């Protein structure tokens, strides 16, 4: 019986059948985490996943106490619908799953920006449900400044577009040209008209792509970089800082610079202690309440990406949420490993 042995946990991540047959933790990007689980007396094993051998993975997960999941919304051109169905099934059978697909739906899609837009870390965000709505509403918003249009769910900048009025026609007259840039790595800026933009974005309104877009105001302090807070449950476990990201603006007459590296830090980094206090003392609790999650339902490992917002008289160091990552948070700072192992132990004990 499960209660008579040490807890067992699977680390699920994508791979092929050869990698699954070898099942070698040292081959994975989670080698340090496997070692930390072993040192803590928990048995952790690879649960390498692909749609082609779902049944084999199901049998493995059903004999475990828990599974920690790292799998992008789209992996190798495939959506994770079959994986999500499997995870729901094993969770109903009593296996602890993090992050549960329901938790991902509440936290890990761009809709969370709509949910929190009136909270202290929210921003000017709108939901767009179709091409005609975009045609009517976007020009007026662009006259106030650039916008970032985001598909419902994705990763690596895919489906995230910065749109601005061409500076040669800043008033946005009928037929105005638009500056467009995709956040996907390797994309170049281009100048198009509104009708071309609408056709480009039309697929995102199909049901398989979420059926809508999220329209967020461009944050002018992007030049100051983006801050990622790594979280284990409701505690900050580290920070990442990226000075140049996928939509970093170009210098006049120059191409945009390529995305720069992210630098990782422990949770004690002085520069971000104000953000840490806000997260742990207020923001995470308000976020969980807003999306309908209890503290014990928060993912074991997740992160929140923040822009530096424009200072006000009330807040000299404000932040605005860019997105929340839940599906596949990797890499992460070494400082997150021990808290992750300890929180896993606690969750498994409660589940058992």
PALUM-276435 format. One line per field, with one value per residue (C-alpha): residue in one letter; x, y, z. Coordinates in Angstrom, 2 decimals, always signed. Layout:
BEGIN
residu: c(A  ...)
X: c(X  ...)
Y: c(Y  ...)
Z: c(Z  ...)
% end
This chain:
BEGIN
residu: c(X  X  X  X  X  X  X  X  X  X  X  X  X  X  X  X  X  X  X  X  X  X  X  X  X  X  X  X  X  X  X  X  X  X  X  X  X  X  X  X  X  X  X  X  X  X  X  X  X  X  X  X  X  X  X  X  X  X  X  X  X  X  X  X  X  X  X  X  X  X  X  X  X  X  X  X  X  X  X  X  X  X  X  X  X  X  X  X  X  X  X  X  X  X  X  X  X  X  X  X  X  X  X  X  X  X  X  X  X  X  X  X  X  X  X  X  X  X  X  X  X  X  X  X  X  X  X  X  X  X  X  X  X  X  X  X  X  X  X  X  X  X  X  X  X  X  X  X  X  X  X  X  X  X  X  X  X  X  X  X  X  X  X  X  X  X  X  X  X  X  X  X  X  X  X  X  X  X  X  X  X  X  X  X  X  X  X  X  X  X  X  X  X  X  X  X  X  X  X  X  X  X  X  X  X  X  X  X  X  X  X  X  X  X  X  X  X  X  X  X  X  X  X  X  X  X  X  X  X  X  X  X  X  X  X  X  X  X  X  X  X  X  X  X  X  X  X  X  X  X  X  X  X  X  X  X  X  X  X  X  X  X  X  X  X  X  X  X  X  X  X  X  X  X  X  X  X  X  X  X  X  X  X  X  X  X  X  X  X  X  X  X  X  X  X  X  X  X  X  X  X  X  X  X  X  X  X  X  X  X  X  X  X  X  X  X  X  X  X  X  X  X  X  X  X  X  X  X  X  X  X  X  X  X  X  X  X  X  X  X  X  X  X  X  X  X  X  X  X  X  X  X)
X: c(+0.00  +1.18  +1.14  +3.67  +6.53  +8.47  +6.70  +7.38  +7.23  +7.60  +9.16  +7.27  +8.88  +8.75  +11.02  +11.17  +10.82  +14.58  +14.93  +12.02  +13.58  +16.87  +15.04  +18.32  +17.96  +21.49  +20.40  +17.69  +17.87  +16.56  +19.60  +20.21  +16.58  +16.69  +19.73  +18.01  +15.00  +17.28  +19.16  +15.84  +14.81  +12.14  +12.16  +11.99  +11.96  +11.71  +8.25  +9.19  +6.08  +4.91  +1.42  +2.62  +3.06  +0.38  -0.80  +2.67  +2.97  -0.51  +0.49  +3.62  +1.85  -0.87  +1.70  +3.24  +2.17  +2.74  +3.93  +5.60  +4.98  +7.17  +5.47  +4.85  +1.35  +2.68  +5.53  +6.92  +3.93  +1.40  -0.93  -1.04  -4.73  -4.02  -1.57  -4.05  -6.71  -4.24  -3.27  -6.91  -7.48  -4.57  -5.42  -8.94  -7.34  -5.51  -2.14  -0.97  -0.42  +1.40  +0.53  -2.98  -4.51  -7.29  -4.69  -2.97  -6.25  -6.72  -3.15  -1.16  -3.05  -3.05  -6.60  -5.04  -4.14  -7.86  -8.54  -6.00  -6.23  -7.67  -5.14  -1.95  +0.09  -2.52  -2.50  -4.64  -5.93  -8.90  -10.38  -10.95  -13.38  -13.25  -11.79  -14.56  -14.14  -10.42  -11.12  -13.33  -11.39  -7.71  -7.23  -8.50  -6.25  -3.26  -3.73  -2.99  +0.11  +1.39  -0.41  +0.67  -1.79  -1.45  -2.99  -4.81  -2.07  +1.40  +5.10  +8.38  +6.74  +4.58  +1.31  +2.49  +2.52  +3.53  +1.46  +2.03  +1.10  +3.72  +5.48  +5.03  +1.27  +0.99  -2.63  -3.86  -5.92  -8.05  -5.70  -2.83  +0.24  +1.10  +4.41  +4.18  +6.63  +6.17  +7.83  +8.91  +12.69  +14.12  +11.16  +11.72  +9.64  +7.41  +5.07  +1.56  -1.98  -4.88  -6.53  -3.32  -3.01  -6.57  -5.94  -2.67  -4.43  -7.63  -6.45  -6.18  -9.95  -10.48  -11.56  -8.42  -6.32  -8.43  -11.03  -9.86  -6.90  -5.78  -4.85  -2.38  -0.94  +2.74  +4.92  +7.36  +9.83  +10.58  +14.02  +14.63  +14.25  +11.84  +11.83  +10.78  +9.84  +10.19  +7.66  +7.24  +3.66  +3.16  +6.86  +9.47  +12.30  +14.44  +14.54  +15.48  +16.35  +16.47  +17.65  +16.73  +13.66  +11.91  +10.12  +12.93  +12.70  +15.23  +17.44  +16.49  +17.46  +18.70  +17.25  +15.99  +18.66  +18.34  +16.99  +19.65  +20.34  +18.38  +20.47  +19.39  +19.48  +18.38  +15.35  +17.52  +18.67  +18.37  +17.30  +13.98  +13.11  +10.27  +8.73  +9.27  +7.49  +4.55  +4.24  +4.45  +2.47  -0.30  -0.16  -0.03  -2.95  -5.02  -4.15  -5.17  -8.42  -9.21  -8.75  -10.43  -7.45  -6.63  -3.02  -2.57  -3.70  -0.95  +1.66  +4.73  +6.88  +5.68  +6.76  +5.37  +6.94  +6.80  +7.49  +8.73  +5.70  +5.67  +6.20  +3.41  +3.15  +1.71  +4.23  +7.82  +8.66  +5.59  +5.35  +2.89  +2.25  +3.32  +2.38  +2.42  +4.26  +2.98  +3.24  +7.02  +9.11  +12.69  +15.42  +15.08  +17.63  +19.36  +17.84  +14.44  +15.52  +15.49  +12.20  +10.66  +11.72  +10.46  +7.12  +6.73  +7.26  +4.60  +2.05  +2.56  +2.19  -1.10  -2.31  -1.52)
Y: c(+0.00  +3.56  +4.53  +1.76  +2.99  +6.15  +8.55  +8.07  +10.83  +10.95  +13.84  +14.01  +15.68  +15.06  +12.63  +9.76  +6.04  +5.53  +8.04  +6.42  +2.98  +4.27  +6.26  +7.84  +10.85  +12.00  +12.56  +15.05  +18.73  +17.82  +15.80  +18.05  +17.78  +13.97  +14.02  +16.35  +14.04  +11.07  +12.96  +13.77  +10.11  +10.40  +8.06  +10.12  +8.58  +9.87  +9.68  +10.53  +11.30  +11.27  +10.85  +7.70  +5.80  +7.37  +4.00  +3.09  +6.41  +5.96  +2.62  +4.20  +7.21  +5.12  +3.31  +6.58  +8.93  +12.06  +13.53  +16.87  +17.93  +19.87  +19.93  +22.95  +23.77  +22.84  +20.33  +19.03  +20.51  +18.69  +20.20  +18.59  +17.63  +13.91  +14.58  +16.81  +14.12  +11.60  +13.89  +14.48  +10.73  +9.88  +12.77  +11.38  +8.02  +9.64  +10.58  +14.07  +16.13  +19.45  +21.43  +20.03  +20.98  +22.89  +24.96  +25.69  +26.91  +29.32  +30.60  +29.67  +31.29  +34.93  +35.23  +35.73  +39.24  +39.95  +38.49  +40.73  +43.94  +45.87  +44.48  +46.39  +44.43  +44.62  +46.81  +48.08  +44.80  +43.88  +40.67  +40.53  +37.86  +38.26  +39.94  +42.53  +43.55  +43.95  +46.03  +48.42  +48.70  +48.45  +51.72  +53.83  +52.07  +52.44  +56.20  +56.13  +53.99  +50.58  +47.36  +43.75  +41.13  +37.69  +34.36  +32.49  +29.95  +29.33  +29.58  +31.00  +34.18  +32.33  +34.20  +37.39  +40.48  +44.08  +46.51  +50.25  +53.03  +53.68  +56.80  +58.34  +58.39  +58.72  +59.97  +56.62  +57.83  +55.40  +53.08  +53.87  +51.69  +49.63  +48.48  +44.79  +42.46  +38.87  +37.85  +34.46  +34.20  +35.27  +37.44  +40.78  +43.95  +44.71  +47.46  +46.41  +47.76  +46.94  +44.47  +42.47  +42.44  +41.16  +38.29  +37.47  +37.21  +35.53  +31.97  +32.87  +33.28  +29.65  +27.41  +25.27  +28.40  +29.64  +31.61  +35.06  +37.38  +39.37  +42.97  +44.52  +48.03  +48.19  +48.90  +51.71  +50.62  +47.38  +48.87  +48.33  +44.60  +41.94  +40.32  +36.70  +35.61  +31.85  +30.50  +27.29  +27.28  +30.74  +31.48  +33.17  +30.72  +32.86  +35.54  +35.82  +39.08  +39.56  +42.93  +42.27  +40.20  +39.25  +42.59  +44.88  +48.05  +48.77  +51.83  +54.26  +52.80  +49.57  +46.04  +44.97  +43.25  +39.50  +38.37  +38.36  +35.77  +35.55  +35.86  +33.78  +34.79  +33.46  +34.88  +37.14  +39.41  +42.90  +44.54  +42.67  +42.46  +44.95  +42.70  +39.64  +41.23  +42.26  +38.80  +36.85  +39.24  +40.25  +39.62  +35.81  +35.59  +38.07  +36.31  +32.89  +34.29  +36.02  +32.85  +30.58  +28.56  +27.63  +28.01  +24.22  +24.17  +26.51  +24.77  +23.31  +25.32  +28.29  +31.79  +35.27  +37.59  +41.31  +44.51  +47.57  +49.88  +53.68  +55.13  +57.12  +59.28  +56.29  +53.73  +54.56  +50.96  +49.49  +46.26  +45.03  +41.35  +40.11  +36.43  +33.43  +30.25  +26.99  +24.30  +23.97  +26.15  +25.33  +26.25  +27.64  +28.90  +26.35  +28.13  +26.67  +23.03  +22.51  +24.38  +22.40  +19.07  +20.03  +21.31  +18.14  +16.09  +18.11  +17.87  +14.13  +13.59  +15.48  +13.63  +10.25)
Z: c(+0.00  -0.67  +3.02  +3.85  +1.69  +0.92  -1.45  -5.14  -7.72  -11.48  -13.38  -16.66  -19.65  -23.42  -25.21  -27.65  -27.07  -26.92  -24.09  -22.30  -22.58  -21.15  -18.44  -17.40  -15.06  -15.92  -19.54  -18.58  -17.77  -14.31  -13.20  -10.19  -9.16  -9.36  -7.07  -4.63  -4.40  -3.77  -1.05  +0.60  +0.65  -2.04  -5.02  -8.23  -11.69  -15.26  -16.79  -20.37  -22.41  -26.01  -27.44  -29.21  -25.93  -23.72  -22.40  -21.17  -19.34  -17.84  -16.31  -14.84  -13.32  -11.71  -9.55  -8.31  -5.54  -7.59  -10.85  -11.60  -15.19  -17.62  -21.04  -23.27  -24.59  -28.05  -28.21  -31.50  -33.33  -31.10  -28.54  -25.10  -25.18  -24.75  -21.96  -20.13  -20.37  -18.96  -16.09  -15.18  -15.18  -12.91  -10.58  -10.20  -9.35  -6.42  -7.94  -6.99  -10.18  -10.46  -12.32  -12.73  -16.11  -14.33  -12.50  -15.80  -17.28  -14.40  -14.13  -17.20  -20.06  -21.14  -19.75  -16.32  -17.49  -17.78  -14.35  -12.59  -14.60  -11.62  -9.11  -8.17  -10.73  -13.49  -16.59  -19.46  -20.95  -23.16  -24.54  -28.30  -29.49  -33.24  -36.30  -36.53  -32.92  -33.53  -36.65  -34.68  -31.42  -32.30  -34.25  -31.35  -28.86  -31.17  -31.24  -27.50  -27.96  -29.11  -28.12  -27.65  -28.94  -27.34  -28.20  -25.44  -24.75  -26.13  -25.41  -26.71  -27.99  -30.54  -31.08  -29.36  -31.59  -30.98  -33.06  -33.38  -35.76  -38.39  -37.21  -40.66  -39.93  -36.13  -36.21  -37.48  -40.44  -42.42  -44.27  -41.89  -42.01  -38.96  -37.51  -36.60  -34.90  -33.79  -30.51  -31.88  -32.03  -35.39  -36.41  -38.11  -37.93  -40.89  -42.03  -43.10  -43.30  -41.00  -43.36  -43.66  -39.88  -39.47  -41.89  -40.14  -36.78  -37.99  -37.10  -33.42  -33.28  -34.26  -31.32  -31.45  -30.81  -27.90  -29.86  -28.77  -28.25  -25.23  -26.02  -23.54  -23.57  -24.46  -21.43  -22.28  -19.57  -21.35  -21.97  -18.23  -18.66  -17.49  -14.05  -13.52  -10.00  -9.53  -7.07  -5.12  -3.92  -2.41  -1.69  -3.88  -4.64  -6.95  -9.60  -13.24  -14.98  -18.74  -20.03  -23.68  -24.54  -27.76  -28.27  -27.15  -29.25  -31.97  -32.12  -34.92  -38.26  -36.72  -36.50  -33.11  -31.01  -30.46  -27.08  -24.41  -21.71  -18.48  -15.33  -12.35  -8.71  -5.36  -3.52  -1.34  -4.18  -2.68  -5.91  -5.96  -2.27  -2.68  -5.32  -3.13  -0.17  -2.30  -3.80  -0.55  +1.63  -0.77  -4.50  -4.63  -2.20  -4.20  -7.45  -6.07  -4.72  -8.02  -10.12  -7.57  -6.29  -2.71  -1.56  -1.62  -5.26  -6.44  -8.61  -6.98  -9.42  -11.45  -12.34  -12.89  -15.48  -14.72  -16.62  -14.79  -14.93  -15.00  -11.49  -9.85  -6.75  -4.90  -6.14  -7.02  -8.05  -9.77  -11.74  -14.36  -15.02  -18.46  -18.11  -15.80  -16.76  -15.32  -18.01  -18.31  -16.01  -16.98  -16.55  -13.05  -10.51  -8.26  -5.27  -6.24  -5.96  -2.18  -1.63  -4.50  -3.00  +0.47  -0.84  -2.90  +0.24  +2.09  -0.72  -1.14  +2.60  +2.61  -0.48  +1.04)
% end
